Amino acid sequence: MRLKCLFVAALLRVFLPLLVPTLYTPALIATATLWSAAFLIYFWIYIPWLMSTRLDGKDG
């Protein structure tokens, strides 16, 4: 899902302003929203794993 968000955001960022220049600002807002959603999904998946203790019990 997060890769789809990034892919759609990249397509919107490049092609929407080329096709309809008056939609430049809404395209940037949509792109920022999709990038933020992709990284929130990433953090939702990986933060528990990154914040948990190591299985071998060592520091770091």
MDTraj code that builds the backbone (N, CA, C; nanometers):
import mdtraj as md
import numpy as np

residues = "MET ARG LEU LYS CYS LEU PHE VAL ALA ALA LEU LEU ARG VAL PHE LEU PRO LEU LEU VAL PRO THR LEU TYR THR PRO ALA LEU ILE ALA THR ALA THR LEU TRP SER ALA ALA PHE LEU ILE TYR PHE TRP ILE TYR ILE PRO TRP LEU MET SER THR ARG LEU ASP GLY LYS ASP GLY".split()
xyz = np.array([
    [0.0819, -0.1188, 0.0000],
    [0.0000, 0.0000, 0.0000],
    [0.0872, 0.1265, 0.0000],
    [0.1954, 0.1239, 0.0810],
    [0.2766, 0.2449, 0.0891],
    [0.3499, 0.2730, -0.0414],
    [0.3896, 0.1673, -0.1122],
    [0.4561, 0.1898, -0.2411],
    [0.3582, 0.2428, -0.3448],
    [0.2341, 0.2007, -0.3375],
    [0.1323, 0.2537, -0.4277],
    [0.1103, 0.4020, -0.4012],
    [0.1101, 0.4405, -0.2735],
    [0.0950, 0.5829, -0.2392],
    [0.2099, 0.6648, -0.2975],
    [0.3318, 0.6149, -0.2837],
    [0.4477, 0.6874, -0.3365],
    [0.4440, 0.6945, -0.4889],
    [0.4027, 0.5854, -0.5524],
    [0.3964, 0.5832, -0.6983],
    [0.2924, 0.6811, -0.7504],
    [0.1746, 0.6803, -0.6898],
    [0.0685, 0.7728, -0.7316],
    [0.1108, 0.9168, -0.7045],
    [0.1765, 0.9404, -0.5917],
    [0.2233, 1.0754, -0.5604],
    [0.3246, 1.1241, -0.6634],
    [0.4143, 1.0371, -0.7032],
    [0.5138, 1.0762, -0.8039],
    [0.4473, 1.1073, -0.9379],
    [0.3512, 1.0256, -0.9766],
    [0.2803, 1.0514, -1.1019],
    [0.2024, 1.1822, -1.0960],
    [0.1339, 1.2055, -0.9849],
    [0.0597, 1.3311, -0.9703],
    [0.1532, 1.4513, -0.9739],
    [0.2651, 1.4396, -0.9061],
    [0.3595, 1.5516, -0.8962],
    [0.4156, 1.5907, -1.0319],
    [0.4377, 1.4918, -1.1166],
    [0.4984, 1.5192, -1.2463],
    [0.3940, 1.5541, -1.3520],
    [0.2907, 1.4719, -1.3639],
    [0.2035, 1.4831, -1.4805],
    [0.0833, 1.5751, -1.4629],
    [0.0294, 1.5880, -1.3434],
    [-0.0884, 1.6739, -1.3283],
    [-0.0582, 1.8207, -1.3607],
    [0.0508, 1.8782, -1.3112],
    [0.0806, 2.0169, -1.3501],
    [0.1118, 2.0324, -1.4999],
    [0.1635, 1.9287, -1.5624],
    [0.1882, 1.9369, -1.7062],
    [0.0586, 1.9365, -1.7859],
    [-0.0368, 1.8563, -1.7409],
    [-0.1628, 1.8447, -1.8135],
    [-0.2577, 1.9607, -1.7843],
    [-0.2647, 1.9996, -1.6561],
    [-0.3545, 2.1083, -1.6152],
    [-0.2751, 2.2021, -1.5232],
    [-0.2093, 2.3036, -1.5783],
    [-0.1236, 2.3907, -1.4975],
    [-0.1966, 2.4644, -1.3844],
    [-0.3267, 2.4851, -1.3983],
    [-0.3999, 2.5555, -1.2924],
    [-0.4154, 2.4699, -1.1667],
    [-0.3908, 2.3399, -1.1779],
    [-0.4024, 2.2504, -1.0621],
    [-0.2675, 2.2245, -0.9951],
    [-0.1736, 2.3154, -1.0114],
    [-0.0401, 2.2950, -0.9544],
    [-0.0438, 2.2871, -0.8020],
    [-0.1094, 2.3827, -0.7383],
    [-0.1147, 2.3824, -0.5916],
    [-0.1922, 2.2631, -0.5376],
    [-0.3109, 2.2304, -0.5903],
    [-0.3779, 2.1090, -0.5419],
    [-0.2967, 1.9817, -0.5667],
    [-0.2189, 1.9790, -0.6750],
    [-0.1340, 1.8625, -0.7007],
    [-0.0257, 1.8501, -0.5939],
    [0.0317, 1.9638, -0.5530],
    [0.1330, 1.9593, -0.4464],
    [0.0728, 1.9151, -0.3141],
    [-0.0464, 1.9619, -0.2844],
    [-0.1139, 1.9223, -0.1602],
    [-0.1454, 1.7729, -0.1625],
    [-0.1965, 1.7238, -0.2752],
    [-0.2277, 1.5810, -0.2871],
    [-0.1017, 1.4965, -0.2767],
    [0.0058, 1.5430, -0.3389],
    [0.1322, 1.4711, -0.3331],
    [0.1859, 1.4664, -0.1902],
    [0.1818, 1.5778, -0.1215],
    [0.2293, 1.5814, 0.0174],
    [0.1458, 1.4902, 0.1061],
    [0.0161, 1.4870, 0.0827],
    [-0.0718, 1.3998, 0.1605],
    [-0.0402, 1.2528, 0.1350],
    [-0.0191, 1.2166, 0.0097],
    [0.0131, 1.0773, -0.0224],
    [0.1491, 1.0358, 0.0319],
    [0.2483, 1.1239, 0.0242],
    [0.3794, 1.0930, 0.0814],
    [0.3687, 1.0754, 0.2326],
    [0.2933, 1.1628, 0.2969],
    [0.2758, 1.1517, 0.4414],
    [0.2048, 1.0220, 0.4782],
    [0.1042, 0.9849, 0.4021],
    [0.0334, 0.8599, 0.4276],
    [0.1263, 0.7400, 0.4103],
    [0.2099, 0.7437, 0.3075],
    [0.3027, 0.6332, 0.2846],
    [0.4004, 0.6188, 0.4007],
    [0.4534, 0.7291, 0.4503],
    [0.5484, 0.7192, 0.5602],
    [0.4807, 0.6864, 0.6930],
    [0.3576, 0.7278, 0.7122],
    [0.2841, 0.6860, 0.8317],
    [0.2593, 0.5356, 0.8307],
    [0.2266, 0.4822, 0.7141],
    [0.2100, 0.3362, 0.7035],
    [0.3420, 0.2667, 0.7318],
    [0.4508, 0.3197, 0.6785],
    [0.5837, 0.2628, 0.7040],
    [0.6143, 0.2616, 0.8538],
    [0.5930, 0.3768, 0.9184],
    [0.6199, 0.3843, 1.0616],
    [0.5285, 0.2923, 1.1402],
    [0.4041, 0.2826, 1.1010],
    [0.3080, 0.1958, 1.1697],
    [0.3558, 0.0503, 1.1665],
    [0.4165, 0.0101, 1.0562],
    [0.4626, -0.1278, 1.0411],
    [0.5958, -0.1503, 1.1136],
    [0.6907, -0.0585, 1.0999],
    [0.8271, -0.0843, 1.1442],
    [0.8654, -0.0283, 1.2804],
    [0.7950, 0.0687, 1.3329],
    [0.8322, 0.1242, 1.4632],
    [0.8278, 0.0190, 1.5747],
    [0.7257, -0.0668, 1.5839],
    [0.7303, -0.1685, 1.6898],
    [0.8527, -0.2595, 1.6792],
    [0.8902, -0.2949, 1.5588],
    [1.0064, -0.3807, 1.5398],
    [1.1351, -0.3068, 1.5751],
    [1.1440, -0.1800, 1.5372],
    [1.2651, -0.1032, 1.5651],
    [1.2788, -0.0662, 1.7130],
    [1.1682, -0.0526, 1.7820],
    [1.1721, -0.0123, 1.9226],
    [1.1799, -0.1302, 2.0187],
    [1.1635, -0.2511, 1.9707],
    [1.1679, -0.3675, 2.0593],
    [1.3136, -0.4015, 2.0938],
    [1.3298, -0.4787, 2.1993],
    [1.4647, -0.5204, 2.2405],
    [1.5169, -0.6259, 2.1447],
    [1.6486, -0.6361, 2.1406],
    [1.7111, -0.7361, 2.0546],
    [1.6856, -0.8759, 2.1078],
    [1.6746, -0.9717, 2.0186],
    [1.6483, -1.1087, 2.0596],
    [1.7679, -1.1730, 2.1291],
    [1.8894, -1.1283, 2.0975],
    [2.0072, -1.1857, 2.1596],
    [2.0420, -1.1194, 2.2928],
    [1.9697, -1.0163, 2.3317],
    [1.9895, -0.9529, 2.4623],
    [2.1040, -0.8542, 2.4686],
    [2.1741, -0.8291, 2.3603],
    [2.2860, -0.7360, 2.3605],
    [2.2345, -0.5924, 2.3467],
    [2.3222, -0.4975, 2.3849],
    [2.2874, -0.3565, 2.3687],
    [2.3002, -0.3157, 2.2222],
    [2.2237, -0.2124, 2.1865],
    [2.2398, -0.1562, 2.0531],
    [2.1399, -0.2065, 1.9600],
])
top = md.Topology()
chain = top.add_chain()
for i, resn in enumerate(residues, 1):
    res = top.add_residue(resn, chain, resSeq=i)
    for name in ("N", "CA", "C"):
        top.add_atom(name, md.element.get_by_symbol(name[0]), res)
traj = md.Trajectory(xyz[None], top)
